[in-house]
Amino acid sequence: MKPHRIRHQFLLEPELSEKLDNLSRDPSTTKSAIVAKAVEAFIERRGENEFDRRYGVRLDRLSRDLAHVRRDAEVILESLALFIRFSITLHAHTPVPDRATQAIAQERFDKFVEQVGRQIASGKRSLSKDNGGGGEG
């Protein structure tokens, strides 16, 4: 015995009607089955749109990753600010450096920049666990 079904009558645009005719040419399917599946799919997806269904998970993951990057950047900036404040406080009463001291400072700074470049190029991190530091890595 077939399940009870209710007859519905509706109108379709000619182009859509032609597409439905083409889909129902296969003897294993009927227009009623195609329309029923289409209506069911529409009702199930009613609360979400296609964009959310396709990209929602990826966007959520990117949002979480961006929040972690923002948090890490804030920690780095706060650490740098505290270090600079500490350094300025520690060296508040040192005399103005002469040319020789400035040249030594410039040389040390250039070496520091080179070392940072080497670390970044090699993929090493000073704060990673395998380098003896205490940060994430």
TORPA-4810 file (N, C-alpha, C, O; in nm, 3 decimals):
<nodes>
NODE_1_0.083_-0.118_0.000_0.000_0.000_0.000_0.088_0.125_0.000_0.181_0.137_0.080_M
NODE_2_0.058_0.216_-0.089_0.136_0.340_-0.101_0.104_0.434_0.014_-0.009_0.438_0.063_K
NODE_3_0.205_0.511_0.058_0.178_0.609_0.163_0.083_0.717_0.111_0.080_0.747_-0.008_P
NODE_4_0.006_0.773_0.202_-0.090_0.877_0.166_-0.015_1.002_0.121_0.075_1.050_0.191_H
NODE_5_-0.052_1.054_0.007_0.009_1.176_-0.045_-0.100_1.276_-0.077_-0.214_1.239_-0.108_R
NODE_6_-0.065_1.403_-0.069_-0.161_1.511_-0.095_-0.127_1.577_-0.227_-0.011_1.609_-0.253_I
NODE_7_-0.226_1.597_-0.308_-0.207_1.661_-0.439_-0.195_1.813_-0.420_-0.270_1.874_-0.345_R
NODE_8_-0.097_1.871_-0.491_-0.079_2.017_-0.493_-0.078_2.062_-0.637_-0.030_1.991_-0.726_H
NODE_9_-0.130_2.179_-0.660_-0.125_2.237_-0.793_-0.050_2.369_-0.783_-0.078_2.450_-0.694_Q
NODE_10_0.044_2.391_-0.874_0.120_2.514_-0.873_0.160_2.548_-1.015_0.151_2.464_-1.105_F
NODE_11_0.203_2.670_-1.036_0.240_2.720_-1.168_0.391_2.740_-1.174_0.452_2.783_-1.076_L
NODE_12_0.450_2.708_-1.288_0.593_2.727_-1.310_0.614_2.813_-1.434_0.534_2.810_-1.527_L
NODE_13_0.721_2.887_-1.433_0.760_2.962_-1.553_0.796_2.860_-1.662_0.836_2.748_-1.630_E
NODE_14_0.782_2.896_-1.789_0.808_2.800_-1.898_0.951_2.742_-1.895_0.969_2.623_-1.921_P
NODE_15_1.050_2.825_-1.864_1.188_2.775_-1.860_1.206_2.671_-1.750_1.270_2.568_-1.771_E
NODE_16_1.149_2.698_-1.634_1.159_2.606_-1.522_1.082_2.477_-1.550_1.126_2.368_-1.514_L
NODE_17_0.968_2.490_-1.614_0.889_2.373_-1.651_0.966_2.285_-1.749_0.960_2.162_-1.740_S
NODE_18_1.038_2.347_-1.842_1.119_2.271_-1.938_1.232_2.196_-1.866_1.261_2.080_-1.898_E
NODE_19_1.295_2.261_-1.771_1.400_2.195_-1.693_1.344_2.076_-1.616_1.408_1.971_-1.609_K
NODE_20_1.227_2.092_-1.559_1.163_1.983_-1.486_1.130_1.867_-1.581_1.149_1.750_-1.546_L
NODE_21_1.082_1.900_-1.700_1.055_1.796_-1.800_1.183_1.720_-1.835_1.182_1.597_-1.845_D
NODE_22_1.292_1.793_-1.853_1.420_1.728_-1.888_1.468_1.636_-1.776_1.517_1.527_-1.802_N
NODE_23_1.453_1.680_-1.651_1.495_1.596_-1.538_1.409_1.471_-1.525_1.458_1.367_-1.481_L
NODE_24_1.283_1.481_-1.561_1.191_1.368_-1.541_1.189_1.271_-1.659_1.108_1.179_-1.660_S
NODE_25_1.274_1.289_-1.757_1.278_1.198_-1.872_1.331_1.061_-1.833_1.298_0.961_-1.897_R
NODE_26_1.412_1.056_-1.730_1.461_0.926_-1.682_1.343_0.847_-1.629_1.268_0.898_-1.546_D
NODE_27_1.325_0.722_-1.674_1.207_0.646_-1.632_1.206_0.612_-1.483_1.101_0.575_-1.429_P
NODE_28_1.319_0.624_-1.415_1.322_0.589_-1.273_1.278_0.703_-1.182_1.273_0.686_-1.060_S
NODE_29_1.247_0.818_-1.238_1.206_0.932_-1.155_1.080_0.997_-1.212_1.048_0.982_-1.330_T
NODE_30_1.012_1.069_-1.127_0.890_1.138_-1.169_0.900_1.285_-1.133_0.983_1.325_-1.052_T
NODE_31_0.816_1.364_-1.194_0.813_1.507_-1.163_0.776_1.528_-1.017_0.832_1.615_-0.951_K
NODE_32_0.684_1.448_-0.966_0.644_1.461_-0.826_0.762_1.435_-0.733_0.780_1.507_-0.635_S
NODE_33_0.842_1.333_-0.763_0.957_1.301_-0.678_1.060_1.414_-0.681_1.117_1.449_-0.578_A
NODE_34_1.083_1.469_-0.800_1.180_1.579_-0.814_1.133_1.701_-0.735_1.211_1.761_-0.661_I
NODE_35_1.006_1.739_-0.752_0.953_1.855_-0.682_0.952_1.831_-0.531_0.984_1.922_-0.454_V
NODE_36_0.917_1.711_-0.488_0.914_1.680_-0.345_1.053_1.693_-0.284_1.069_1.750_-0.176_A
NODE_37_1.155_1.640_-0.354_1.292_1.651_-0.302_1.339_1.796_-0.301_1.408_1.838_-0.208_K
NODE_38_1.302_1.873_-0.402_1.341_2.014_-0.407_1.278_2.093_-0.293_1.344_2.175_-0.229_A
NODE_39_1.149_2.067_-0.268_1.080_2.138_-0.158_1.141_2.098_-0.024_1.163_2.183_0.062_V
NODE_40_1.168_1.968_-0.006_1.228_1.922_0.119_1.366_1.985_0.141_1.397_2.028_0.252_E
NODE_41_1.449_1.990_0.036_1.581_2.052_0.048_1.569_2.200_0.082_1.646_2.252_0.162_A
NODE_42_1.473_2.267_0.022_1.452_2.409_0.049_1.413_2.431_0.195_1.465_2.522_0.260_F
NODE_43_1.323_2.349_0.245_1.278_2.363_0.384_1.391_2.333_0.482_1.405_2.403_0.582_I
NODE_44_1.471_2.230_0.455_1.582_2.195_0.545_1.687_2.304_0.551_1.746_2.326_0.657_E
NODE_45_1.712_2.372_0.440_1.815_2.476_0.435_1.761_2.614_0.466_1.835_2.712_0.456_R
NODE_46_1.638_2.624_0.504_1.573_2.752_0.519_1.646_2.846_0.616_1.650_2.966_0.593_R
NODE_47_1.702_2.791_0.723_1.768_2.874_0.823_1.909_2.916_0.785_1.967_3.002_0.852_G
NODE_48_1.965_2.859_0.683_2.102_2.894_0.645_2.106_2.927_0.497_2.025_2.877_0.418_E
NODE_49_2.198_3.010_0.461_2.211_3.038_0.319_2.330_2.960_0.262_2.409_2.903_0.338_N
NODE_50_2.343_2.957_0.135_2.446_2.878_0.067_2.587_2.922_0.109_2.676_2.839_0.126_E
NODE_51_2.606_3.051_0.124_2.738_3.103_0.162_2.780_3.050_0.299_2.893_3.004_0.316_F
NODE_52_2.688_3.055_0.396_2.720_3.004_0.529_2.749_2.854_0.525_2.841_2.807_0.593_D
NODE_53_2.673_2.782_0.448_2.692_2.637_0.442_2.827_2.602_0.382_2.894_2.510_0.428_R
NODE_54_2.868_2.675_0.279_2.994_2.643_0.213_3.116_2.695_0.290_3.216_2.624_0.301_R
NODE_55_3.108_2.816_0.342_3.227_2.882_0.394_3.223_2.910_0.544_3.321_2.960_0.599_Y
NODE_56_3.114_2.880_0.610_3.100_2.914_0.751_3.206_2.853_0.840_3.262_2.922_0.925_G
NODE_57_3.235_2.725_0.820_3.335_2.657_0.904_3.472_2.720_0.884_3.545_2.745_0.979_V
NODE_58_3.507_2.745_0.758_3.638_2.806_0.730_3.649_2.946_0.789_3.751_2.982_0.846_R
NODE_59_3.542_3.023_0.775_3.545_3.159_0.830_3.554_3.158_0.982_3.622_3.242_1.041_L
NODE_60_3.485_3.064_1.046_3.495_3.052_1.191_3.638_3.020_1.232_3.691_3.079_1.327_D
NODE_61_3.702_2.927_1.161_3.841_2.890_1.192_3.934_3.008_1.170_4.022_3.034_1.253_R
NODE_62_3.915_3.081_1.059_3.998_3.198_1.034_3.978_3.304_1.141_4.073_3.371_1.181_L
NODE_63_3.855_3.320_1.187_3.826_3.417_1.291_3.898_3.382_1.420_3.955_3.469_1.487_S
NODE_64_3.895_3.252_1.457_3.967_3.208_1.577_4.117_3.228_1.561_4.185_3.274_1.654_R
NODE_65_4.171_3.194_1.442_4.313_3.212_1.418_4.352_3.360_1.425_4.456_3.394_1.481_D
NODE_66_4.268_3.445_1.370_4.294_3.589_1.375_4.291_3.639_1.520_4.371_3.725_1.557_L
NODE_67_4.200_3.587_1.600_4.195_3.625_1.741_4.324_3.583_1.812_4.375_3.658_1.896_A
NODE_68_4.376_3.465_1.779_4.502_3.421_1.841_4.619_3.509_1.796_4.705_3.543_1.877_H
NODE_69_4.622_3.546_1.668_4.727_3.635_1.619_4.719_3.770_1.688_4.820_3.826_1.728_V
NODE_70_4.597_3.821_1.702_4.579_3.950_1.769_4.627_3.942_1.914_4.695_4.032_1.963_R
NODE_71_4.590_3.832_1.983_4.633_3.814_2.121_4.786_3.807_2.130_4.846_3.871_2.216_R
NODE_72_4.848_3.730_2.040_4.994_3.719_2.040_5.061_3.854_2.015_5.160_3.888_2.079_D
NODE_73_5.005_3.930_1.920_5.062_4.062_1.890_5.050_4.155_2.010_5.141_4.233_2.039_A
NODE_74_4.938_4.148_2.080_4.920_4.232_2.199_5.021_4.194_2.308_5.075_4.282_2.375_E
NODE_75_5.046_4.064_2.325_5.145_4.020_2.424_5.283_4.071_2.385_5.357_4.120_2.470_V
NODE_76_5.317_4.059_2.258_5.448_4.105_2.211_5.462_4.256_2.231_5.565_4.304_2.280_I
NODE_77_5.360_4.331_2.192_5.367_4.477_2.206_5.375_4.519_2.352_5.450_4.610_2.387_L
NODE_78_5.298_4.453_2.438_5.303_4.486_2.581_5.441_4.452_2.639_5.496_4.529_2.718_E
NODE_79_5.495_4.337_2.599_5.629_4.298_2.646_5.734_4.399_2.601_5.821_4.439_2.679_S
NODE_80_5.726_4.440_2.476_5.820_4.538_2.423_5.806_4.672_2.496_5.906_4.735_2.530_L
NODE_81_5.683_4.714_2.521_5.661_4.840_2.591_5.717_4.835_2.733_5.781_4.930_2.779_A
NODE_82_5.694_4.723_2.802_5.749_4.711_2.938_5.901_4.708_2.936_5.965_4.767_3.024_L
NODE_83_5.960_4.639_2.838_6.106_4.633_2.829_6.164_4.772_2.801_6.264_4.811_2.861_F
NODE_84_6.100_4.845_2.711_6.149_4.981_2.681_6.137_5.070_2.803_6.229_5.146_2.834_I
NODE_85_6.024_5.061_2.874_6.007_5.142_2.995_6.115_5.106_3.099_6.173_5.194_3.162_R
NODE_86_6.140_4.976_3.116_6.242_4.931_3.210_6.379_4.981_3.168_6.457_5.028_3.251_F
NODE_87_6.409_4.970_3.038_6.540_5.012_2.988_6.560_5.162_3.006_6.668_5.206_3.045_S
NODE_88_6.456_5.240_2.978_6.466_5.386_2.995_6.485_5.421_3.142_6.562_5.511_3.177_I
NODE_89_6.413_5.351_3.227_6.427_5.377_3.371_6.567_5.342_3.419_6.627_5.416_3.497_T
NODE_90_6.617_5.230_3.372_6.749_5.183_3.414_6.861_5.276_3.368_6.959_5.297_3.438_L
NODE_91_6.844_5.330_3.248_6.949_5.414_3.189_6.914_5.562_3.188_6.962_5.636_3.102_H
NODE_92_6.830_5.605_3.281_6.783_5.743_3.281_6.894_5.844_3.306_6.888_5.957_3.256_A
NODE_93_6.994_5.806_3.381_7.096_5.903_3.421_7.230_5.879_3.353_7.333_5.924_3.403_H
NODE_94_7.231_5.809_3.242_7.357_5.789_3.172_7.388_5.912_3.088_7.296_5.977_3.039_T
NODE_95_7.515_5.944_3.071_7.551_6.063_2.993_7.520_6.041_2.844_7.505_5.928_2.797_P
NODE_96_7.511_6.153_2.772_7.488_6.147_2.628_7.609_6.078_2.565_7.723_6.116_2.592_V
NODE_97_7.585_5.976_2.481_7.697_5.901_2.426_7.778_5.984_2.326_7.724_6.067_2.253_P
NODE_98_7.909_5.958_2.324_7.995_6.025_2.227_7.991_5.947_2.095_7.920_5.847_2.085_D
NODE_99_8.068_5.992_1.995_8.065_5.928_1.862_8.111_5.784_1.867_8.054_5.700_1.797_R
NODE_100_8.209_5.752_1.945_8.258_5.615_1.953_8.152_5.522_2.012_8.132_5.411_1.964_A
NODE_101_8.085_5.569_2.116_7.979_5.489_2.177_7.862_5.471_2.080_7.802_5.364_2.074_T
NODE_102_7.829_5.576_2.005_7.723_5.566_1.905_7.760_5.467_1.794_7.674_5.393_1.746_Q
NODE_103_7.886_5.465_1.754_7.931_5.372_1.650_7.921_5.228_1.700_7.879_5.139_1.626_A
NODE_104_7.961_5.205_1.825_7.949_5.071_1.883_7.801_5.030_1.891_7.766_4.916_1.860_I
NODE_105_7.717_5.123_1.933_7.574_5.093_1.943_7.516_5.059_1.806_7.436_4.967_1.793_A
NODE_106_7.557_5.136_1.702_7.508_5.109_1.567_7.554_4.972_1.518_7.477_4.899_1.455_Q
NODE_107_7.678_4.936_1.547_7.731_4.805_1.509_7.653_4.693_1.578_7.617_4.593_1.515_E
NODE_108_7.627_4.710_1.707_7.550_4.610_1.781_7.407_4.598_1.726_7.352_4.489_1.715_R
NODE_109_7.348_4.712_1.692_7.213_4.710_1.637_7.211_4.639_1.502_7.120_4.559_1.476_F
NODE_110_7.310_4.666_1.416_7.317_4.599_1.286_7.331_4.448_1.303_7.269_4.370_1.231_D
NODE_111_7.413_4.406_1.399_7.429_4.262_1.426_7.298_4.203_1.477_7.262_4.091_1.443_K
NODE_112_7.227_4.278_1.560_7.098_4.233_1.611_6.999_4.213_1.496_6.930_4.111_1.490_F
NODE_113_6.992_4.310_1.404_6.901_4.300_1.290_6.938_4.180_1.203_6.850_4.108_1.156_V
NODE_114_7.067_4.159_1.180_7.111_4.042_1.102_7.070_3.912_1.170_7.024_3.818_1.105_E
NODE_115_7.086_3.906_1.303_7.050_3.785_1.376_6.900_3.759_1.368_6.857_3.644_1.351_Q
NODE_116_6.821_3.863_1.380_6.675_3.846_1.367_6.642_3.793_1.227_6.559_3.703_1.214_V
NODE_117_6.706_3.847_1.125_6.685_3.800_0.988_6.721_3.653_0.971_6.649_3.578_0.906_G
NODE_118_6.833_3.613_1.031_6.874_3.471_1.023_6.775_3.382_1.096_6.740_3.275_1.046_R
NODE_119_6.729_3.425_1.212_6.631_3.346_1.289_6.502_3.328_1.208_6.448_3.217_1.201_Q
NODE_120_6.454_3.435_1.149_6.329_3.428_1.073_6.348_3.340_0.950_6.262_3.258_0.918_I
NODE_121_6.461_3.357_0.880_6.486_3.279_0.759_6.500_3.130_0.790_6.459_3.046_0.709_A
NODE_122_6.556_3.096_0.905_6.575_2.955_0.940_6.449_2.893_1.001_6.440_2.771_1.013_S
NODE_123_6.353_2.975_1.039_6.231_2.923_1.100_6.245_2.900_1.250_6.149_2.855_1.313_G
NODE_124_6.358_2.931_1.308_6.377_2.914_1.452_6.310_3.029_1.525_6.296_3.140_1.474_K
NODE_125_6.268_2.998_1.648_6.210_3.101_1.733_6.285_3.102_1.865_6.309_2.996_1.922_R
NODE_126_6.321_3.217_1.912_6.396_3.228_2.037_6.315_3.179_2.156_6.374_3.131_2.253_S
NODE_127_6.184_3.191_2.152_6.101_3.153_2.265_6.044_3.011_2.253_5.967_2.969_2.339_L
NODE_128_6.082_2.937_2.148_6.025_2.803_2.132_6.083_2.709_2.236_6.192_2.731_2.289_S
NODE_129_6.007_2.602_2.266_6.045_2.508_2.370_6.175_2.435_2.337_6.253_2.405_2.428_K
NODE_130_6.201_2.408_2.209_6.321_2.334_2.173_6.447_2.420_2.182_6.558_2.367_2.176_D
NODE_131_6.432_2.552_2.196_6.548_2.640_2.211_6.568_2.682_2.356_6.650_2.769_2.385_N
NODE_132_6.494_2.618_2.447_6.513_2.647_2.589_6.430_2.763_2.640_6.437_2.797_2.758_G
NODE_133_6.350_2.826_2.553_6.266_2.937_2.598_6.137_2.886_2.657_6.116_2.765_2.666_G
NODE_134_6.052_2.976_2.697_5.931_2.935_2.764_5.804_2.962_2.687_5.695_2.944_2.741_G
NODE_135_5.813_3.005_2.559_5.693_3.040_2.486_5.632_2.923_2.411_5.681_2.810_2.417_G
NODE_136_5.523_2.953_2.340_5.459_2.850_2.259_5.545_2.826_2.137_5.615_2.918_2.094_E
NODE_137_5.543_2.710_2.083_5.622_2.699_1.960_5.621_2.570_1.905_5.683_2.547_1.801_G
</nodes>
